[in-house]
Amino acid sequence: MLINKTNLTLNIMATIQLKGNPIETAGTLPQAGTHAPEFTLVKSDLSELKLDTLKGKRVVLNIFPSLDTSVCATSVRKFNQMASGLDNTIVVCVSKDLPFAHSRFCSTEGLDKVVSASDFRDGSFGKNYGLTIETGPLRGLHSRAVIVLDESGKVVYSEQVPEIVQEPDYDKAISAL
């Protein structure tokens, strides 16, 4: 926790781990019962994806450091498989990977039930959602997390995965819908 006594700024960081070593994120995830912060991400076709365009649908935000790691790739595959049977639900897979990498990965893997989105332009999604890793070798990337929103954009479930190399709890995320 950082406290600036001059102007009373309070910055609470979450501590997670990377292979047993502690690392810190820019903050904490939005909690159940709160409204999700607005965001603008970039889809694979370079168009923008904004939270307000998802209103009326249930949303699973699958957030991870990079598609180029096995656990991240696995989470996208699993959520793609799970999403195929969900009504009025969209799964958005978010990282700082470039939109081209998202497109290549989904095309190569044959994944068409998820929307991939990048926070590469300004990183505000990671900052606003408390996901940006602030310390350690993955500094600047997003931590692994899942946030589930209802049709009005209210958070109904959030999980900050405590160890980056672990998969999220898919069943809890889906059951929160």
LINMOSUL-V390599 format. One record per residue. N is the residue number from 1. NEAR is the number of other ideal C-beta (glycine too) atoms within 12 Angstrom. Layout:
n=N near=NEAR
n=N near=NEAR
This chain:
n=1 near=13
n=2 near=15
n=3 near=12
n=4 near=10
n=5 near=8
n=6 near=6
n=7 near=8
n=8 near=9
n=9 near=11
n=10 near=13
n=11 near=20
n=12 near=17
n=13 near=26
n=14 near=31
n=15 near=24
n=16 near=36
n=17 near=24
n=18 near=28
n=19 near=16
n=20 near=13
n=21 near=17
n=22 near=19
n=23 near=31
n=24 near=28
n=25 near=39
n=26 near=32
n=27 near=28
n=28 near=27
n=29 near=36
n=30 near=33
n=31 near=22
n=32 near=19
n=33 near=14
n=34 near=21
n=35 near=20
n=36 near=35
n=37 near=27
n=38 near=21
n=39 near=35
n=40 near=25
n=41 near=40
n=42 near=33
n=43 near=29
n=44 near=29
n=45 near=17
n=46 near=18
n=47 near=16
n=48 near=23
n=49 near=31
n=50 near=22
n=51 near=33
n=52 near=19
n=53 near=21
n=54 near=29
n=55 near=20
n=56 near=16
n=57 near=25
n=58 near=30
n=59 near=45
n=60 near=45
n=61 near=50
n=62 near=46
n=63 near=49
n=64 near=46
n=65 near=38
n=66 near=33
n=67 near=39
n=68 near=20
n=69 near=24
n=70 near=17
n=71 near=26
n=72 near=38
n=73 near=30
n=74 near=25
n=75 near=43
n=76 near=46
n=77 near=30
n=78 near=30
n=79 near=41
n=80 near=30
n=81 near=21
n=82 near=26
n=83 near=32
n=84 near=18
n=85 near=14
n=86 near=24
n=87 near=11
n=88 near=17
n=89 near=30
n=90 near=32
n=91 near=42
n=92 near=42
n=93 near=48
n=94 near=50
n=95 near=44
n=96 near=37
n=97 near=33
n=98 near=23
n=99 near=30
n=100 near=19
n=101 near=26
n=102 near=39
n=103 near=26
n=104 near=18
n=105 near=32
n=106 near=30
n=107 near=16
n=108 near=14
n=109 near=23
n=110 near=14
n=111 near=31
n=112 near=18
n=113 near=26
n=114 near=35
n=115 near=36
n=116 near=46
n=117 near=45
n=118 near=40
n=119 near=39
n=120 near=28
n=121 near=20
n=122 near=17
n=123 near=27
n=124 near=25
n=125 near=37
n=126 near=37
n=127 near=22
n=128 near=28
n=129 near=37
n=130 near=34
n=131 near=46
n=132 near=38
n=133 near=39
n=134 near=28
n=135 near=23
n=136 near=24
n=137 near=14
n=138 near=32
n=139 near=20
n=140 near=24
n=141 near=36
n=142 near=46
n=143 near=49
n=144 near=42
n=145 near=45
n=146 near=45
n=147 near=45
n=148 near=40
n=149 near=40
n=150 near=26
n=151 near=19
n=152 near=19
n=153 near=27
n=154 near=24
n=155 near=32
n=156 near=31
n=157 near=33
n=158 near=33
n=159 near=36
n=160 near=35
n=161 near=34
n=162 near=22
n=163 near=20
n=164 near=37
n=165 near=25
n=166 near=27
n=167 near=29
n=168 near=40
n=169 near=23
n=170 near=29
n=171 near=16
n=172 near=19
n=173 near=35
n=174 near=27
n=175 near=16
n=176 near=27
n=177 near=27
